[in-house]
Amino acid sequence: MNAIKAYGDTLNDGRVQLSFTLPVADSPKAREAARLYVRKLGFSDGEVVYAAPLEEEFTFFVAYGKTDGFIDYDEVRGVEKIDFMSFDEINEYIGDNIGRKIVVVGACTGFDAHTVGIDAIMNMKGYNHHFGLERYPMIEAYNLGAQVPNETLLSFSKEISADAVLVSQIVTQKNVHIDNLTELVELFEAEHVRNSTVLCVGGPRIDNRLALELGFDCGFGRGTYAEHVATFIVRKMVERGIA
């Protein structure tokens, strides 16, 4: 067994930092309530180290606690690390293995109006010195922007024979993204284009496990760049025989 616990001051001491908001005005009583709340969550040695009013009746807290819980790291089954290709390698790979420009469509669907994530992946200038898909000579990229209905994304993707569709979801309150993403996959399946389209989803609360559960081919979270998405798409296309 390879038992691991959270690290704070010393290895495996189980010290954890928590942040949360309580619907009470900032006061000594509120801070004591926050300390007791940490204990109620199962942590020992609860200590509130920061408190600040958000509004008149809401206070944000940062606290520390200690847990005896541990994880057997040998039993964890995570996603295998992907060996990502560079900008030039991706274009060469497409030419050698697919033999034509691939077509990729991206959008924020539903009521999501946040385009920062999809723009970072799609737009020519990209993000943080990583070019977006519009810059790739072997990729024909279409960025549909925000608040795109799932039906519109499906219709456009069929019209241009998209090889891959990228969906960005930032708004996740009350898990609204779950229903929206589930609907999208069901629409592609109903139109019999699911197997011929690589479906990817990204966002700050998206991971590969969730994406696979919802029927997507891959999920991308924080720290994702265009070459990460493009590498997955082209390899999945070759694996699936999409040409």
Backbone as numpy.savetxt, mean C-alpha at the origin, in Angstrom:
# Nx Ny Nz CAx CAy CAz Cx Cy Cz
13.40 -22.58 18.06 12.56 -21.38 18.06 13.44 -20.13 18.06
13.07 -19.15 17.25 13.76 -17.87 17.21 12.80 -16.81 17.74
12.69 -16.71 19.07 11.75 -15.80 19.72 12.28 -14.37 19.69
11.46 -13.45 19.17 11.86 -12.05 19.14 10.76 -11.20 19.78
11.20 -10.10 20.44 10.27 -9.15 21.04 10.70 -7.74 20.65
9.82 -6.79 20.93 10.13 -5.39 20.62 11.38 -4.95 21.37
12.13 -4.06 20.74 13.37 -3.53 21.31 13.17 -2.07 21.70
13.49 -1.72 22.92 13.41 -0.34 23.38 14.75 0.14 23.89
15.03 -0.13 25.16 16.31 0.25 25.76 17.35 -0.86 25.63
16.90 -2.09 25.80 17.80 -3.24 25.70 17.13 -4.31 24.83
17.92 -5.21 24.28 17.43 -6.23 23.36 16.34 -7.07 24.01
15.20 -7.22 23.28 14.09 -8.06 23.72 13.46 -7.62 25.04
13.50 -6.31 25.33 12.88 -5.85 26.59 11.37 -5.65 26.45
10.86 -5.77 25.23 9.41 -5.68 25.03 8.84 -4.29 25.12
9.68 -3.26 25.08 9.19 -1.88 25.19 8.57 -1.43 23.86
7.36 -0.85 23.93 6.60 -0.45 22.76 6.14 0.99 22.91
6.22 1.75 21.82 5.68 3.12 21.80 4.33 3.11 21.11
3.34 3.76 21.73 2.00 3.83 21.18 1.58 5.28 21.03
0.74 5.56 20.04 0.12 6.87 19.93 -1.36 6.68 19.66
-2.18 7.51 20.28 -3.63 7.38 20.14 -4.31 8.67 20.59
-5.59 8.78 20.27 -6.39 9.95 20.64 -7.56 9.50 21.49
-7.83 10.23 22.57 -8.99 9.97 23.41 -9.94 11.17 23.35
-11.25 10.92 23.40 -12.23 12.01 23.29 -12.47 12.74 24.61
-11.39 13.28 25.17 -11.48 14.04 26.42 -10.55 15.25 26.31
-10.87 16.31 27.09 -10.04 17.50 27.10 -8.71 17.20 27.80
-7.63 17.86 27.36 -6.32 17.67 27.96 -6.32 18.13 29.40
-5.89 17.27 30.32 -5.86 17.58 31.75 -5.07 16.48 32.44
-4.68 16.69 33.70 -4.02 15.62 34.44 -4.87 14.35 34.52
-6.18 14.52 34.64 -7.07 13.36 34.67 -7.04 12.61 33.34
-7.01 13.36 32.24 -6.97 12.74 30.92 -5.67 11.95 30.74
-4.57 12.46 31.23 -3.28 11.77 31.10 -3.26 10.49 31.95
-3.89 10.55 33.09 -3.99 9.34 33.90 -4.89 8.32 33.21
-5.96 8.79 32.57 -6.83 7.89 31.82 -6.06 7.22 30.69
-5.19 7.98 30.02 -4.38 7.42 28.94 -3.42 6.37 29.46
-2.82 6.63 30.63 -1.92 5.64 31.23 -2.65 4.35 31.57
-3.84 4.48 32.14 -4.64 3.31 32.49 -5.10 2.56 31.24
-5.36 3.33 30.17 -5.78 2.72 28.90 -4.67 1.82 28.35
-3.44 2.29 28.46 -2.30 1.47 28.02 -2.25 0.17 28.80
-2.51 0.25 30.10 -2.52 -0.97 30.92 -3.68 -1.88 30.52
-4.81 -1.28 30.20 -5.98 -2.06 29.78 -5.71 -2.83 28.48
-4.83 -2.29 27.66 -4.48 -2.95 26.41 -3.58 -4.16 26.61
-3.16 -4.36 27.85 -2.33 -5.52 28.15 -0.86 -5.21 28.35
-0.50 -3.93 28.28 0.89 -3.55 28.49 1.14 -3.27 29.96
2.33 -3.58 30.43 2.73 -3.22 31.80 3.60 -1.97 31.75
3.83 -1.38 32.89 4.68 -0.18 32.98 4.19 0.93 32.06
2.90 1.17 32.01 2.35 2.22 31.16 2.84 3.60 31.60
3.26 4.41 30.63 3.77 5.74 30.94 3.44 6.69 29.78
2.75 7.79 30.09 2.43 8.79 29.08 3.57 9.80 29.03
4.16 9.97 27.85 5.32 10.85 27.72 4.98 12.13 26.95
3.80 12.17 26.33 3.43 13.37 25.57 1.92 13.44 25.46
1.39 14.65 25.58 -0.05 14.87 25.40 -0.25 16.26 24.82
-1.18 16.35 23.86 -1.46 17.65 23.24 -2.92 17.69 22.81
-3.60 18.81 23.09 -5.00 18.93 22.66 -5.11 19.04 21.14
-6.03 18.28 20.56 -6.33 18.40 19.14 -7.47 19.38 18.93
-8.50 19.24 19.75 -9.61 20.18 19.81 -10.00 20.30 21.28
-11.08 20.98 21.55 -11.47 21.22 22.94 -11.71 19.94 23.71
-12.27 18.93 23.05 -12.61 17.69 23.74 -11.87 16.47 23.18
-10.71 16.68 22.57 -9.92 15.57 22.05 -8.44 15.81 22.35
-7.76 14.77 22.82 -6.34 14.88 23.18 -5.54 13.74 22.57
-4.40 14.09 22.00 -3.49 13.11 21.40 -2.42 12.74 22.42
-2.12 11.44 22.53 -1.15 10.95 23.51 -0.07 10.11 22.84
1.12 10.18 23.40 2.19 9.24 23.09 2.56 8.57 24.40
2.61 7.25 24.41 2.86 6.52 25.65 3.79 5.35 25.39
4.36 4.85 26.47 5.21 3.66 26.40 4.59 2.56 27.26
4.79 1.34 26.82 4.35 0.19 27.58 5.33 -0.96 27.39
5.11 -2.01 28.13 6.00 -3.19 28.04 5.14 -4.42 27.88
5.56 -5.31 26.99 4.81 -6.53 26.75 5.72 -7.75 26.86
5.13 -8.85 27.31 5.85 -10.12 27.36 5.62 -10.95 26.11
4.76 -10.46 25.22 4.48 -11.19 23.99 5.69 -11.28 23.09
5.77 -12.35 22.32 6.89 -12.52 21.40 6.41 -13.24 20.14
7.24 -13.23 19.12 6.98 -13.91 17.86 8.09 -14.90 17.58
7.71 -16.10 17.16 8.71 -17.07 16.70 9.01 -16.73 15.24
10.13 -16.07 15.00 10.46 -15.58 13.67 10.62 -16.71 12.66
10.98 -17.88 13.12 11.15 -19.03 12.23 9.82 -19.47 11.63
8.70 -19.13 12.30 7.38 -19.55 11.83 6.71 -18.52 10.93
7.35 -17.35 10.76 6.76 -16.29 9.95 6.96 -16.59 8.47
5.87 -16.48 7.72 5.93 -16.70 6.27 5.58 -15.40 5.57
6.58 -14.65 5.19 6.37 -13.37 4.55 6.51 -13.45 3.03
6.31 -12.30 2.38 6.46 -12.23 0.93 7.94 -12.26 0.59
8.30 -13.05 -0.43 9.69 -13.12 -0.84 10.15 -11.77 -1.39
11.38 -11.43 -1.09 11.95 -10.18 -1.57 12.12 -10.25 -3.08
11.69 -9.20 -3.78 11.79 -9.16 -5.24 13.07 -8.47 -5.66
13.77 -9.05 -6.62 14.97 -8.45 -7.18 14.54 -7.49 -8.28
14.41 -6.21 -7.94 13.88 -5.23 -8.87 14.90 -4.86 -9.94
14.39 -4.60 -11.14 15.24 -4.17 -12.24 15.31 -2.65 -12.30
16.32 -2.15 -12.98 16.47 -0.71 -13.16 15.65 -0.23 -14.35
15.63 1.08 -14.55 14.93 1.70 -15.68 15.36 1.07 -17.00
16.65 1.02 -17.25 17.16 0.47 -18.51 16.90 -1.03 -18.61
17.05 -1.74 -17.52 16.83 -3.18 -17.54 15.38 -3.53 -17.86
14.45 -2.73 -17.34 13.03 -2.99 -17.59 12.70 -2.80 -19.07
13.18 -1.72 -19.66 12.93 -1.49 -21.08 13.55 -2.58 -21.94
14.74 -3.00 -21.59 15.39 -4.09 -22.34 14.63 -5.40 -22.17
14.15 -5.65 -20.96 13.40 -6.88 -20.68 12.12 -6.93 -21.51
11.44 -5.79 -21.61 10.20 -5.73 -22.40 10.50 -6.03 -23.87
11.55 -5.41 -24.39 11.90 -5.64 -25.77 12.28 -7.08 -26.06
13.02 -7.70 -25.15 13.50 -9.06 -25.35 12.43 -10.12 -25.12
11.53 -9.87 -24.17 10.59 -10.91 -23.75 9.14 -10.70 -24.19
8.77 -9.46 -24.49 7.39 -9.17 -24.90 7.36 -8.67 -26.35
8.38 -7.92 -26.74 8.52 -7.53 -28.13 7.65 -6.39 -28.59
7.07 -5.63 -27.67 6.24 -4.47 -28.01 6.11 -3.60 -26.78
5.62 -2.37 -26.98 5.34 -1.52 -25.83 4.17 -2.10 -25.05
4.26 -2.09 -23.74 3.14 -2.55 -22.93 2.27 -1.35 -22.55
0.99 -1.59 -22.29 0.03 -0.53 -22.00 -0.38 -0.61 -20.53
-0.19 0.48 -19.80 -0.48 0.52 -18.37 -1.40 1.69 -18.07
-2.47 1.44 -17.32 -3.42 2.48 -16.93 -3.39 2.62 -15.40
-3.40 3.86 -14.92 -3.41 4.11 -13.48 -4.50 5.08 -13.10
-5.04 4.94 -11.89 -6.10 5.84 -11.44 -6.34 5.69 -9.94
-6.87 6.76 -9.34 -7.46 6.68 -8.00 -8.96 6.49 -8.23
-9.51 5.41 -7.75 -10.90 5.10 -8.06 -11.84 5.42 -6.90
-13.14 5.35 -7.19 -14.14 5.66 -6.17 -14.15 7.14 -5.87
-14.28 7.49 -4.59 -14.32 8.88 -4.18 -12.96 9.40 -3.77
-11.91 8.60 -3.97 -10.56 8.99 -3.56 -10.02 10.09 -4.47
-9.69 11.24 -3.88 -9.24 12.40 -4.66 -7.74 12.66 -4.50
-7.00 11.74 -3.90 -5.58 11.95 -3.63 -4.75 11.34 -4.76
-4.05 12.18 -5.51 -3.29 11.69 -6.67 -1.79 11.61 -6.42
-1.33 11.95 -5.24 0.11 11.97 -4.98 0.74 10.61 -5.27
0.11 9.55 -4.80 0.68 8.22 -4.97 0.72 7.77 -6.42
-0.41 7.89 -7.12 -0.46 7.43 -8.51 0.41 8.31 -9.39
0.49 9.62 -9.08 1.35 10.51 -9.85 2.82 10.14 -9.69
3.21 9.75 -8.50 4.61 9.37 -8.25 5.01 8.17 -9.09
4.07 7.29 -9.35 4.36 6.09 -10.14 4.20 6.35 -11.63
3.20 7.13 -12.02 2.86 7.28 -13.44 3.55 8.46 -14.12
3.57 9.63 -13.48 4.03 10.84 -14.17 5.48 10.76 -14.62
5.77 11.41 -15.71 7.10 11.35 -16.31 8.20 11.74 -15.34
7.97 12.78 -14.55 9.01 13.24 -13.62 9.20 12.29 -12.45
8.18 11.48 -12.16 8.33 10.50 -11.09 8.43 11.14 -9.72
9.26 10.52 -8.87 9.38 10.98 -7.48 10.74 10.59 -6.94
11.36 11.53 -6.23 12.62 11.26 -5.53 13.68 10.67 -6.46
13.81 11.27 -7.64 14.81 10.87 -8.64 14.53 9.50 -9.26
13.29 9.04 -9.17 12.89 7.79 -9.81 11.86 8.13 -10.87
12.19 7.95 -12.15 11.28 8.30 -13.24 9.98 7.52 -13.15
8.86 8.18 -13.55 7.58 7.52 -13.60 7.42 6.72 -14.89
6.35 5.94 -14.99 6.16 5.03 -16.12 6.03 5.78 -17.45
5.56 7.02 -17.43 5.44 7.80 -18.67 6.80 8.04 -19.33
7.87 7.94 -18.58 9.22 8.17 -19.10 9.79 6.92 -19.78
9.22 5.76 -19.53 9.76 4.51 -20.06 9.45 4.39 -21.56
10.46 4.25 -22.42 10.21 4.14 -23.86 9.35 2.94 -24.24
9.41 1.87 -23.46 8.68 0.66 -23.80 7.35 0.52 -23.06
6.90 1.62 -22.43 5.62 1.60 -21.72 4.74 2.75 -22.20
3.53 2.43 -22.59 2.53 3.43 -22.93 1.64 3.61 -21.71
1.82 4.73 -21.01 1.17 4.92 -19.71 0.06 5.96 -19.79
-1.06 5.64 -19.14 -2.21 6.54 -19.08 -2.57 6.77 -17.61
-2.51 8.03 -17.17 -2.88 8.38 -15.80 -4.24 9.07 -15.84
-5.27 8.39 -15.35 -6.63 8.94 -15.40 -6.95 9.87 -14.25
-6.06 10.00 -13.27 -6.28 10.94 -12.18 -7.14 10.38 -11.06
-7.93 11.27 -10.44 -8.65 10.92 -9.22 -10.15 10.79 -9.43
-10.78 10.15 -8.46 -12.24 9.98 -8.41 -12.77 9.37 -9.72
-12.10 8.34 -10.16 -12.49 7.63 -11.38 -13.40 6.46 -10.99
-14.63 6.40 -11.49 -15.49 5.26 -11.19 -14.87 3.96 -11.70
-15.07 2.89 -10.97 -14.52 1.60 -11.38 -14.98 1.21 -12.79
-16.23 1.51 -13.09 -16.77 1.19 -14.41 -16.03 1.94 -15.52
-15.67 3.20 -15.25 -14.93 3.99 -16.23 -13.53 3.44 -16.44
-12.88 3.05 -15.36 -11.54 2.47 -15.46 -11.58 1.18 -16.26
-12.57 0.35 -16.01 -12.71 -0.90 -16.75 -12.94 -0.63 -18.23
-13.86 0.27 -18.53 -14.21 0.57 -19.92 -13.00 1.11 -20.68
-12.26 2.02 -20.08 -11.09 2.59 -20.73 -10.01 1.53 -20.93
-9.82 0.70 -19.93 -8.81 -0.35 -20.01 -9.10 -1.32 -21.15
-10.38 -1.65 -21.32 -10.77 -2.54 -22.42 -10.58 -1.85 -23.77
-10.92 -0.57 -23.82 -10.84 0.19 -25.07 -9.42 0.23 -25.62
-8.43 0.38 -24.74 -7.04 0.50 -25.21 -6.27 -0.81 -25.03
-6.98 -1.88 -24.64 -6.35 -3.20 -24.44 -5.19 -3.11 -23.46
-5.47 -2.60 -22.27 -4.44 -2.44 -21.25 -3.88 -3.78 -20.80
-2.58 -3.82 -20.64 -1.92 -5.01 -20.11 -1.95 -5.02 -18.59
-1.93 -3.83 -18.00 -1.90 -3.72 -16.55 -2.69 -2.51 -16.09
-3.31 -2.63 -14.92 -4.08 -1.54 -14.31 -3.57 -1.32 -12.89
-3.25 -0.08 -12.58 -2.76 0.30 -11.25 -3.81 1.15 -10.55
-4.16 0.78 -9.35 -5.16 1.52 -8.58 -4.51 2.04 -7.29
-4.68 3.33 -7.04 -4.17 3.93 -5.82 -5.31 4.21 -4.87
-5.14 3.83 -3.60 -6.18 4.06 -2.58 -5.54 4.67 -1.34
-5.87 5.93 -1.10 -5.36 6.65 0.06 -6.40 6.68 1.17
-7.65 7.00 0.80 -8.73 7.10 1.80 -9.15 5.70 2.23
-8.98 5.41 3.52 -9.28 4.06 4.03 -10.18 4.08 5.26
-10.75 5.26 5.61 -11.62 5.33 6.77 -12.78 4.34 6.63
-13.04 3.66 7.74 -14.12 2.67 7.80 -13.99 1.61 6.71
-12.72 1.39 6.27 -12.41 0.36 5.28 -13.17 0.54 3.96
-13.42 1.81 3.60 -14.13 2.06 2.34 -13.35 1.53 1.15
-12.01 1.44 1.28 -11.19 0.94 0.18 -11.43 -0.54 -0.09
-11.81 -1.29 0.94 -12.04 -2.72 0.77 -13.20 -2.98 -0.19
-14.30 -2.29 0.04 -15.47 -2.45 -0.82 -15.17 -1.99 -2.25
-14.47 -0.87 -2.36 -14.18 -0.32 -3.68 -13.27 -1.24 -4.48
-12.24 -1.78 -3.85 -11.30 -2.65 -4.54 -11.93 -4.00 -4.88
-12.77 -4.49 -3.98 -13.47 -5.74 -4.25 -14.38 -5.59 -5.47
-15.08 -4.45 -5.55 -15.95 -4.19 -6.69 -15.16 -4.16 -7.99
-13.99 -3.54 -7.96 -13.18 -3.43 -9.17 -12.78 -4.80 -9.70
-12.30 -5.66 -8.83 -11.90 -7.01 -9.24 -13.10 -7.77 -9.81
-14.24 -7.64 -9.15 -15.44 -8.34 -9.62 -15.86 -7.86 -11.01
-15.70 -6.55 -11.28 -16.04 -6.02 -12.60 -15.13 -6.61 -13.68
-13.84 -6.68 -13.40 -12.91 -7.25 -14.37 -13.20 -8.73 -14.60
-13.57 -9.43 -13.55 -13.90 -10.84 -13.69 -15.18 -11.02 -14.50
-16.18 -10.17 -14.26 -17.45 -10.28 -14.98 -17.30 -10.02 -16.47
-16.32 -9.17 -16.84 -16.09 -8.85 -18.25 -15.05 -9.79 -18.88
-14.62 -10.80 -18.12 -13.69 -11.83 -18.61 -12.36 -11.25 -19.09
-11.88 -10.21 -18.41 -10.57 -9.63 -18.75 -9.61 -9.69 -17.56
-10.04 -10.39 -16.50 -9.17 -10.44 -15.32 -7.86 -11.17 -15.61
-7.92 -12.31 -16.25 -6.71 -13.10 -16.47 -5.78 -12.48 -17.50
-6.31 -11.60 -18.34 -5.47 -10.96 -19.35 -4.98 -9.59 -18.91
-5.25 -9.23 -17.67 -4.84 -7.93 -17.13 -4.13 -8.11 -15.80
-2.96 -7.52 -15.66 -2.25 -7.52 -14.39 -2.84 -6.41 -13.53
-3.41 -6.77 -12.40 -4.04 -5.79 -11.50 -3.15 -5.54 -10.28
-2.80 -4.29 -10.06 -1.99 -3.92 -8.91 -2.68 -2.80 -8.13
-2.49 -2.79 -6.83 -3.07 -1.74 -5.99 -2.00 -1.23 -5.05
-2.04 0.08 -4.77 -1.06 0.66 -3.86 -1.67 1.70 -2.95
-1.00 1.95 -1.84 -1.46 2.95 -0.88 -0.77 2.75 0.45
-0.88 3.74 1.35 -0.18 3.66 2.64 -0.65 2.52 3.54
-1.91 2.05 3.35 -2.40 0.94 4.17 -2.62 -0.31 3.34
-1.90 -0.39 2.22 -1.99 -1.56 1.35 -0.72 -2.38 1.49
-0.87 -3.68 1.61 0.29 -4.57 1.53 -0.07 -5.73 0.61
0.93 -6.55 0.32 0.72 -7.63 -0.64 -0.29 -8.65 -0.13
-0.28 -8.90 1.16 -1.22 -9.88 1.73 -2.66 -9.45 1.48
-2.97 -8.19 1.77 -4.33 -7.68 1.55 -4.68 -7.71 0.07
-3.75 -7.28 -0.79 -4.02 -7.24 -2.22 -4.38 -8.62 -2.76
-3.64 -9.63 -2.35 -3.92 -11.00 -2.82 -5.28 -11.48 -2.31
-5.62 -11.14 -1.07 -6.91 -11.54 -0.51 -8.06 -10.93 -1.30
-7.87 -9.72 -1.83 -8.93 -9.03 -2.56 -8.98 -9.43 -4.03
-8.01 -10.22 -4.48 -8.02 -10.69 -5.86 -7.07 -9.99 -6.79
-6.23 -9.10 -6.27 -5.23 -8.42 -7.09 -4.00 -9.31 -7.24
-3.13 -8.93 -8.17 -1.90 -9.69 -8.38 -0.80 -9.26 -7.42
-0.83 -8.00 -6.99 0.21 -7.52 -6.09 -0.24 -6.24 -5.41
0.30 -5.99 -4.23 0.03 -4.76 -3.50 1.32 -4.04 -3.15
1.30 -2.72 -3.24 2.49 -1.92 -2.98 2.17 -0.86 -1.92
3.05 -0.75 -0.94 2.84 0.21 0.14 3.84 1.35 0.09
4.17 1.88 1.24 5.11 3.00 1.33 6.47 2.61 0.78
7.17 3.59 0.21 8.51 3.35 -0.31 8.55 2.72 -1.68
7.42 2.72 -2.38 7.35 2.11 -3.72 7.70 3.13 -4.79
8.50 2.70 -5.76 8.83 3.54 -6.91 8.37 2.85 -8.19
8.40 3.60 -9.30 7.89 3.09 -10.58 8.59 1.81 -11.01
9.90 1.72 -10.79 10.61 0.52 -11.23 10.18 -0.73 -10.47
9.72 -0.54 -9.22 9.21 -1.69 -8.46 7.94 -2.23 -9.11
7.03 -1.31 -9.44 5.77 -1.71 -10.07 6.02 -2.28 -11.46
6.85 -1.61 -12.24 7.12 -2.06 -13.60 7.78 -3.44 -13.62
8.70 -3.68 -12.71 9.36 -4.98 -12.64 8.34 -6.08 -12.43
7.44 -5.86 -11.48 6.42 -6.88 -11.21 5.52 -7.09 -12.43
5.08 -6.01 -13.04 4.15 -6.11 -14.17 4.75 -6.92 -15.30
5.95 -6.58 -15.73 6.52 -7.25 -16.91 6.82 -8.71 -16.63
7.26 -9.00 -15.44 7.53 -10.41 -15.11 6.23 -11.21 -15.02
5.19 -10.59 -14.47 3.89 -11.27 -14.38 3.31 -11.49 -15.77
3.49 -10.52 -16.66 3.00 -10.69 -18.03 3.67 -11.86 -18.72
4.97 -11.99 -18.56 5.70 -13.10 -19.18 5.27 -14.43 -18.56
5.13 -14.41 -17.23 4.71 -15.63 -16.52 3.33 -16.08 -16.99
2.44 -15.13 -17.23 1.07 -15.43 -17.61 0.90 -15.57 -19.13
1.93 -15.28 -19.87 1.84 -15.41 -21.32 1.08 -14.30 -22.00
1.03 -13.11 -21.37 0.37 -11.95 -21.97 1.34 -11.29 -22.94
1.02 -11.28 -24.22 1.92 -10.70 -25.20 1.13 -10.07 -26.34
